[in-house]
Amino acid sequence: MASTTITPGQVGPHVMQAAFIVEDVEAAVQAWIATTGIGPFFMVPHIELAEATYRGTPSEGIDFSVALAQSGGVQIELIQQHCDRPSAYRDTIAKGQTGFHHFCIYTGDYDACRQRYVDQGFAVAIDGKFGAMRFCYVDTSAALGCMIEIVEEDENQTSAFTRIAQGAAEWDGVTDPIRPLFT
């Protein structure tokens, strides 16, 4: 059987990311690096998600930070929610707790991918946009024990995913373990 190489940010039905909710993103990054050697982590601090709906109702928005690193064909995402507003993150991981939250699928056919989950009866916990790129969190926790994030293929997102993967491929395990994703 021929092996298939999955490249970071490659669209398709495969899981390209595993995400964890953490209480302190920088401390979590240091713990991940020390424990696993995975790195470097690329930070995006204090994302203000204003254009979103939470469980079908317009959201007041959430303030969160993320750190991303590549580990082989899977990206690791660490998420810290700074505010106390309801969110897909707090739906499964309570404030003050740390744990696995979701797998991510990066897709060139966002509408069909999202609809596939809705047709199975899964609720969409968050619908949102970053610029023109759409994303959602589908609450598959009853079936899978976690949520599924669906991210629409986007040139800027692909560029960011590529930067994260290149950082991991070139990292010496020491230099600049935490880096800004966007400068």
Salt bridges, closest charged atoms under 4 A:
GLU60 OE1 - ARG85 NE 3.82
ASP63 OD1 - HIS46 ND1 2.98
GLU77 OE1 - HIS102 NE2 3.39
ASP84 OD1 - LYS95 NZ 2.72
ASP91 OD2 - ARG55 NH2 2.71
ASP111 OD1 - ARG134 NH1 2.81
ASP127 OD2 - ARG114 NH2 2.75
ASP139 OD2 - ARG55 NH2 2.82
GLU149 OE1 - HIS102 NE2 3.04
GLU152 OE2 - ARG134 NH2 2.79
